């Protein structure tokens, strides 16, 4: 009997060893996607994030999919909601419309610096917005990455004042507040996926695109334009938006590691931008592209005068906008 019990116990132990660590010898996978090129700061940050996570959690593999490898913008947002995409790195203004308050991220000229933007992202006001995003869409923000993310405009027309924006056909992300800001300036904004922009600039379907200089340079948009208008119309950070279906599977230590990895990516990303930006500006200048110091005053007034229209009468978003403008968040 004792021999039988010993054999039974040994057998159970062996079964436990082979069955209990489901992940023993098997990597845990996180699928991280973005729509930008493999040469972009998005990819640089994603690889820094991957390195930081895998260093602390050797049983994890972060699979990085650049250039829409997991789908375009709308497909990845849907993937986050459905749990088929784990992390999507993107400017948070892209998520305007999913939660009423998020529309504020599509409003131009609300922050004066990336520092101020980062303060807001760490505020109680944003924490409440994020909680609503979790409840309504199953998506959470686990951190934001600095990326030299002040917007300028690559264009075939110089833009000295808001008057020069009239009639400009510019690509804008498919978010109503972004479109309505350019409408307020008298431009003719049009929405299209990121992957369509280069050809559209070449063929004249659009004549302008606003984004951070490095993002547009890495996508080679400068090959089809003559001017960089320093409009400084939008400060942004790369947001690490994460599916709650994925996030709930992580233990607390893993969650801490993922959050720290975003901070590592942010520090490295900021240093990379600092290292590269002057050289990129010098290269663009050498290519004959002119830099215009755009006067923002008329743009700012157009936004403030039309904020109700820009935010579609959205009282929740307007309340957040007013908090930001009052520096009370």
C-alpha positions in Angstrom: 0.0 0.0 0.0 2.8 2.4 0.9 4.6 1.5 -2.3 1.3 2.3 -4.2 0.9 5.6 -2.4 4.5 6.5 -3.2 4.1 5.8 -6.9 0.8 7.7 -6.9 2.4 10.8 -5.2 5.4 10.7 -7.6 3.0 10.4 -10.5 0.9 13.4 -9.3 4.1 15.5 -8.8 5.3 14.7 -12.3 1.8 15.7 -13.7 2.0 18.9 -11.7 5.4 19.7 -13.0 4.4 19.0 -16.6 1.0 20.7 -16.4 1.0 23.5 -13.8 3.4 26.0 -15.4 1.5 26.5 -18.6 4.1 29.0 -19.7 7.1 26.9 -18.7 9.4 26.7 -21.7 6.8 28.7 -23.6 7.0 32.5 -24.2 4.2 34.8 -23.3 3.4 37.0 -26.3 2.5 40.7 -26.5 1.5 42.0 -30.0 2.4 45.7 -30.3 1.5 47.5 -33.5 1.7 51.0 -35.0 1.1 52.5 -38.5 4.4 54.3 -38.9 7.5 53.2 -40.8 10.3 51.0 -39.4 12.5 54.1 -39.5 10.2 56.2 -37.3 10.4 57.3 -33.7 7.3 55.0 -33.1 9.4 52.0 -34.0 12.4 53.3 -32.0 10.2 53.6 -28.9 8.6 50.2 -29.6 12.0 48.5 -29.7 13.1 50.3 -26.6 9.9 49.1 -24.9 10.5 45.5 -26.1 14.1 45.5 -24.8 13.1 46.9 -21.4 10.2 44.3 -20.9 12.2 41.3 -22.1 15.2 42.3 -19.9 13.0 42.1 -16.8 10.7 39.4 -17.9 12.6 36.8 -19.9 9.5 34.6 -20.3 7.9 37.4 -22.4 8.3 38.2 -26.1 7.1 41.6 -27.4 6.3 41.2 -31.1 6.5 44.5 -32.8 4.5 45.2 -36.0 5.3 48.5 -37.7 3.7 50.0 -40.8 0.2 48.7 -40.2 1.4 45.1 -39.8 -1.6 44.5 -37.5 -3.9 46.7 -39.6 -4.7 50.4 -40.1 -5.7 52.9 -37.5 -9.3 51.9 -37.2 -8.6 48.2 -37.4 -6.1 48.4 -34.6 -8.5 50.4 -32.4 -11.1 47.7 -33.0 -8.5 45.1 -32.3 -7.8 46.7 -28.9 -11.5 46.6 -28.1 -11.8 42.9 -29.3 -8.6 41.8 -27.6 -6.9 40.8 -30.9 -4.3 43.7 -30.6 -2.5 43.9 -27.2 -0.9 47.4 -27.5 -1.3 50.1 -30.2 1.1 53.0 -30.0 -0.3 56.2 -31.4 -0.9 59.9 -30.7 -3.9 59.9 -28.3 -5.7 62.4 -30.5 -6.4 59.4 -32.7 -8.8 58.1 -30.1 -11.0 61.2 -30.1 -14.6 60.1 -30.5 -14.4 56.9 -28.5 -15.1 58.8 -25.3 -16.7 62.3 -25.3 -13.8 63.9 -23.3 -11.2 62.5 -25.6 -12.3 64.9 -28.3 -10.3 67.5 -26.5 -7.1 65.8 -27.7 -8.0 66.8 -31.2 -8.1 70.5 -30.4 -5.2 72.7 -31.5 -3.3 75.2 -29.3 -4.3 73.9 -25.9 -0.9 72.9 -24.5 2.2 75.2 -24.7 4.8 72.4 -24.3 5.3 68.7 -24.0 6.0 69.2 -20.3 2.5 70.6 -19.9 1.0 67.8 -21.9 2.8 65.3 -19.7 1.5 66.9 -16.5 -2.0 66.6 -17.9 -1.5 62.9 -18.7 -0.5 62.3 -15.1 -3.4 64.4 -13.7 -6.6 63.3 -11.9 -8.6 64.7 -14.8 -7.0 62.3 -17.3 -7.3 59.4 -14.8 -11.1 59.9 -14.9 -11.1 60.0 -18.7 -9.1 56.8 -18.9 -11.5 55.1 -16.5 -14.3 56.0 -18.8 -12.3 54.6 -21.8 -11.8 51.3 -19.9 -15.5 51.0 -19.1 -16.8 51.9 -22.6 -14.2 50.5 -24.9 -12.0 48.1 -23.0 -8.9 50.1 -23.6 -6.5 51.7 -21.1 -3.5 54.0 -21.4 -0.4 52.5 -19.6 1.9 55.4 -20.3 3.0 58.0 -22.9 6.3 58.5 -24.7 8.0 61.8 -25.5 8.8 62.0 -29.1 9.5 65.6 -30.0 5.9 65.7 -30.7 5.1 69.3 -31.7 3.2 69.5 -35.0 4.5 71.5 -38.0 3.1 71.5 -41.5 4.8 70.1 -44.6 3.3 72.0 -47.4 3.6 73.3 -51.0 2.6 76.8 -49.8 4.2 79.0 -47.2 1.9 79.7 -44.2 2.9 83.0 -42.4 -0.5 83.7 -40.8 -3.9 82.1 -40.5 -4.9 83.9 -43.8 -2.5 81.6 -45.7 -4.4 78.5 -44.5 -7.4 79.4 -46.6 -8.0 76.9 -49.3 -5.2 74.6 -48.3 -6.0 70.9 -49.0 -4.4 69.1 -46.1 -4.5 65.6 -44.8 -6.0 65.3 -41.3 -6.5 62.2 -39.2 -10.1 60.9 -39.2 -11.1 62.7 -36.0 -13.8 65.4 -36.1 -12.1 68.0 -33.8 -8.9 67.9 -35.9 -10.9 68.4 -39.1 -12.9 71.2 -37.5 -9.8 73.1 -36.4 -8.6 73.3 -39.9 -12.1 74.3 -41.1 -11.9 77.2 -38.6 -8.8 78.4 -40.4 -10.5 78.3 -43.8 -8.6 75.2 -45.0 -10.0 72.2 -46.8 -9.0 69.2 -44.6 -9.4 65.7 -45.9 -9.0 62.4 -44.0 -7.1 59.4 -45.2 -5.1 56.6 -43.7 -1.4 57.2 -43.0 -0.3 54.8 -45.8 -2.1 56.9 -48.4 -0.4 60.2 -47.7 2.9 59.9 -49.6 1.2 59.1 -52.9 -1.5 61.7 -52.3 1.2 64.4 -51.8 3.0 63.2 -55.0 -0.1 63.4 -57.1 -1.5 66.6 -55.6 -4.6 65.0 -54.1 -3.4 66.9 -51.0 -0.9 69.7 -50.7 -0.1 69.6 -47.0 0.2 67.3 -43.9 0.7 68.3 -40.3 2.6 66.1 -37.9 6.0 66.2 -36.0 8.9 66.9 -38.3 10.7 63.6 -37.6 7.6 61.5 -38.3 7.1 63.2 -41.7 10.8 63.1 -42.6 11.1 59.4 -41.8 8.1 58.8 -44.1 9.9 60.8 -46.8 7.0 63.2 -47.2 9.6 66.0 -47.7 10.2 64.6 -51.2 6.9 66.1 -52.3 6.8 69.5 -50.5 8.6 72.9 -50.5 7.9 74.3 -47.1 7.9 73.4 -43.4 5.5 75.8 -41.7 6.2 75.8 -38.0 2.6 76.1 -36.9 3.2 74.4 -33.5 -0.5 73.7 -33.6 -0.5 70.5 -31.6 1.6 69.0 -28.8 1.3 65.3 -28.6 2.9 62.2 -27.0 2.9 58.6 -28.2 0.3 56.9 -26.1 0.6 53.2 -25.3 -3.0 52.2 -25.6 -3.6 48.7 -24.3 -6.4 46.1 -24.5 -8.0 45.4 -21.2 -8.5 41.8 -22.4 -4.7 41.6 -22.5 -4.0 43.8 -19.5 -6.2 41.7 -17.1 -4.1 38.6 -17.8 -0.9 40.3 -16.4 0.1 40.0 -12.7 1.0 43.1 -10.8 4.7 42.7 -11.3 4.2 42.3 -15.0 2.1 45.4 -15.1 4.7 47.4 -13.3 7.4 46.2 -15.7 5.3 47.2 -18.7 4.6 50.7 -17.3 8.3 51.1 -16.5 9.2 50.1 -20.0 7.0 52.9 -21.4 9.0 55.3 -19.3 12.3 53.9 -20.6 11.0 54.3 -24.1 10.0 57.9 -23.4 13.5 58.8 -22.0 15.3 57.1 -24.9 12.8 58.6 -27.4 13.4 62.1 -26.2 17.2 61.6 -26.4 16.9 60.2 -29.9 14.8 63.2 -31.1 17.3 65.6 -29.5 20.1 63.7 -31.3 18.5 63.7 -34.7 16.3 66.8 -35.1 19.0 69.4 -35.8 20.5 67.0 -38.5 17.1 66.5 -40.1 16.4 70.2 -40.2 19.8 70.8 -41.8 19.2 68.1 -44.4 15.8 69.5 -45.3 17.3 73.0 -45.6 20.1 71.6 -47.8 17.4 70.0 -50.0 16.0 73.5 -50.6 13.0 73.3 -48.3 12.2 76.5 -46.6 11.2 76.8 -42.9 8.5 79.4 -42.1 8.1 80.8 -38.6 4.3 80.9 -38.7 2.5 83.4 -36.5 0.1 81.3 -34.3 -2.0 84.2 -33.0 -4.7 84.1 -35.7 -4.9 80.3 -35.4 -5.3 80.4 -31.6 -8.1 83.0 -31.9 -9.9 80.9 -34.5 -9.9 77.9 -32.2 -11.1 79.9 -29.1 -13.8 81.6 -31.1 -15.1 78.3 -32.5 -14.5 75.9 -29.7 -18.2 74.9 -29.4 -18.3 74.0 -33.0 -14.9 72.3 -33.0 -16.1 70.1 -30.1 -19.6 69.7 -31.5 -21.3 71.2 -28.4 -19.7 68.3 -26.4 -20.1 69.6 -22.8 -17.8 67.0 -21.3 -15.0 67.8 -23.7 -15.5 71.6 -23.4 -15.2 71.3 -19.6 -11.9 69.5 -20.0 -10.7 72.1 -22.5 -11.5 74.9 -20.1 -9.6 73.1 -17.3 -6.6 72.8 -19.6 -6.8 76.5 -20.7 -7.0 77.5 -17.1 -4.1 75.2 -16.1 -6.4 73.6 -13.6 -6.3 69.9 -14.1 
